[in-house]
Structures are given as structure tokens and as C-alpha cells.
Amino acid sequence: MIVFAGITIISTNLLCDCYRYPDPECGPARIRSYMEAVRVYLGEKSQKVSGVIALESLWGGAVAYVITAATSMRAIQKSNCYHKEGHQAPCAYGDTFYMLLFGLVQIVMSQIPDFHKMEWLSVVAAMMSFTYSFIGIALGFAKVIENGKIMGSITGVPASTLANKFWLVFEAFGDIAFAYPYSIIVLEIQDTLKSPPPENQTMKRASMVAIFVTTCFYLCCGCFGYAAFGNDTPGNLLTGFGFYEPYWLIDFANACIVLHLLGGYQIYSQPVFAYCERWFSKQFPNSGFVNNFYTMKLPLLPGFQWNLLRLCFRTAYVVSTTGIAMLFPYFNSALGLLGALNFWPLTIYFPVEMYFVQKKVGAWTKKWIVLRTFSFVCFLVTVVGFIGSLESIISAKLS
């Protein structure tokens, strides 16, 4: 976890120096997004490749949110069942109904016209994230106190064979990689800063603090969870039922997760909507289906504009994420696969290549060799994380 945090800090620092062009502190041109930076420094071809990967990353994040939200909603039902029927009751429920319910809500929310009208979603999502994180940490700490000892071992969860142990480790790499998607939004955040001091210096300091705080939360949740339950630690502390009581607090924490994911799904999806709808509008400028807008007025609500493309495309998008989540409802494995797919290209490769162009780093210089080695090692981590997560999904699907 600490290593991945360090890698993310390095990547973020490289990106911060790419905000102004050609000089990182006083260049006249401002680069306002990740995709724009790739185009300016590496050309149109690289921009298209990075664009496809970024869209896949956002779509995959939405799939992961469907899985997680359904798991939390099911956990609320199970928690109430265990409270009423006892901890030995079967209380077995599926995810499908909750995925469909979450998908239906997202179809409605996806019709919100513009991303800039959704600030309240970001605020609610952030508040809910802090709330359930603190609850998870507190419950883990309380369980350690109750046990009177620290569970687990330094070698981690045992496996039946050495090969299975490696699969678990590889999958864990992917899970941790998924937890650090920060780099792709660095330039958008940096574009909101004022100078002096230079934006890259301010952003580097802010990023260091943000990644430090985030990593502390991750480590506290993971370490207290493992210390509380040892080798029986569930993949998700608040839904895997290491905790049964107080059931109302567990219900509240899972409700916070669901509220967070309701907003988080839109935060991931709205950039995809905006990009694809602009593309359709550019490709079919004379199409009424694409470009004609209609005004709808509902009782007690302000009027809003909609069009057929928005209605059909956004609905199909939500259906696709919900459908894939229903086919592969494996929380840790899905996160690991998505994290491994996107970590190296978006967090490492493109930032390193852009930095080479920005700083005019010559081939086979000391800095060039160090950064190339850094990129290659991260590529290997991505490969093993992808293989481990894919093996886990296939094994779960076939079992």
C-alpha cells in the first residue's frame, strides 16, 4: 500500500509539471485535462489510445460501483435477518434484485443534463465516504480490544498451494492499484488553482497531503480489519459479516456506502456521457435524434431539456454496466481486474512519456534510465495483477 502511494505521488508530480507548456512554471499555454495533455505532448494517436483506456476505466469504475452498492444493500438485509433470527440463521440473499434496483435509480439520475449541476452529489459522496470509513475503523479497533489480542500472522492468509498463494498476492496488487485512480484527474484539479505561487508547486503539496490522508485511511481499515479477524477477514469489512453488532451501526454504514455510490456512479459516468454525446453531435450534425432538444416541465420541479440520444444512450450505458455486474458479481476480483487494466497506462506510462517531452530528457541519460526502469517495473506489477484477478474471476465463475 505504501509503495503504491509512493508510485502515485511520483506520477502526480510528473503530471503537475505538464500543466503549463512549454515551461512547467511560466509557460503561456495551460493544459486543462489529462487527454489534452496527452495530445499536446504525445500527439493525436496517443490521445486516442489514452482516451479509449480512460473511457474504459470510467465505465469499469461504474461496473464496480454497481457490484459494491448491491453488496451493501444486501448486507443491510442480512444484518437485520441475523439480528432477528440469530447469527447461525442462513440469511442467504442474492445480489441481482439490488443491482437492478440500483440500475433503475441510475437510469433516472443519468438524465441530469450537465456535470456542473451535480456539485451536491460530490459533497454528499465525500461526506458518506468519511462516515463509513470511520465506522469501519472504529469497529475494527473495538473488535481488537474485545479479542484482547491481534489476530492473523505476518505471512497473511494461508493457501492450499504455493500457486494459489501467488494468485492471491497478484489479485491484491490489482485491488490496491484500483484504490489509486488519482492521477487521471490531477490536471483538472490543478486548473482550478491560482498563481502565484506556481500551480505545479501548490498541486504537488496538495497531492502529497491528499494521498497521505487517503493511504492512512486504507491502512487503518486494512490493518484493524486483519488484526480483528485474522485469516477470516472478509473482503469487505462492512458487508462480509465479520461484525454482527451493533446491527444498526452496520446498517447505517452500509447505507452511507450506497449513498456514496449513488453519487460516485454519476461522477464516473458523466464524463463518458459528455464525451460520447459530443462525438455523436460532431459526426451527425444534421440528425434530429442527436441534436434536437425538448423541454419537459414536471410539477414542483424546474423545467429541464432532454433529447432522444441522451435518453437512449445513457439508458443503454447503465444497462450495460448493470448487466456486466450481474454476470461477474465478484467484488475483490472485479476491482483487481479493473485496477490492473488501468494502473500502468494511465498512472505510469503516459505521465512518464509526457515528462520526457516536457523536460526534454535525452535517451540513456540517468533520469531516462531511472524512469524507464520505474515504468517497466510498474508494467510487470500490472501484468501480474491482471493475471491474478482474471484467474480469480474465472475460478469463481466455474466453481
Buried (B, 14 or more C-beta within 10 A) or exposed (E): BEEBBEBBBBBBBBBBBBBBBEEBBEBEEEBEBBBBBBBBBBEEEBBEBBBEBBBBBBBBBBBBBBBBBBBBBBBBBBBBBBBEEEEEEEBEBEBBEBBBBBBEBBBEBBBBBEBEEBEEBBEBBEEBBEBBBBBBBBBBBBBBEEEEEEBBEEEBBEEEEEEEBBBBBBBBBBBBBBBBBBBBBBBEBBBEBEEEEBBBBBBBEBBBEBBEEBBEBBBBBBBBBBBBBBEEBBBBBBBBBBBEEEBEBBBBBBBBBBBBBBBBBBBBBBBBBEBBBEEBBEEEEEEEEBBEEEEEEEEEEEEBEBBBBBBEBBBEBBEBBBBBBBEBBBBBBBBBBBBBBBBBBBBBBBBBBBBBBBBEBEEEEEEBEEBBEBBEEBBEBBBBBBBBBBBBBEEBEEE
